[in-house]
Amino acid sequence: MPIEPDPSRVAAVLTRLDALREVLGEAEDDVLAALVVTGEPLAQRVLDDWLDQVADTLRAVGEAADALAPTLTRFRGGGVSHVGVVEAAAGDDAEARR
C-alpha cells in the first residue's frame, strides 16, 4: 500500500506554488515591459529574442506549477478545492507560528 504525503506538507507546498505563480506572472510582465528600442536592428533582434525566451521560461515554470497543483490537492484530503486548500494552509501556517 503506497504511503501518501503528509496533508500539512501538501498544503504548505500548495501555498508556495501559489506564491511562485504570482511572482512568475509579475516577473513575466516586468520582462515584457522591459522591451526597449536599441536603434540597431541586429542588437534589437538579439535583445527581443532573449527577452522572449525569458518570458517563455517564466510562463513554462508557471504552467508546470499549475499542472502540479491538482495532483497535490488530491493528497490534501476531503475533496477540498485548491482555493480552499490554500486558505486552510494559510490558517495552518498561522497556527504553527503561535
NORURTA-V141089 format. One record per run of one state. SS is the DSSP state (helix for helix, strand for strand, loop for the rest). FROM is the first residue (numbers start at 1). LEN is the number of residues. If there is no record, write none. Layout:
ss,from,len
SS,FROM,LEN
SS,FROM,LEN
//
This chain:
ss,from,len
loop,1,6
helix,7,27
loop,34,7
helix,41,34
loop,75,7
helix,82,16
loop,98,1
//
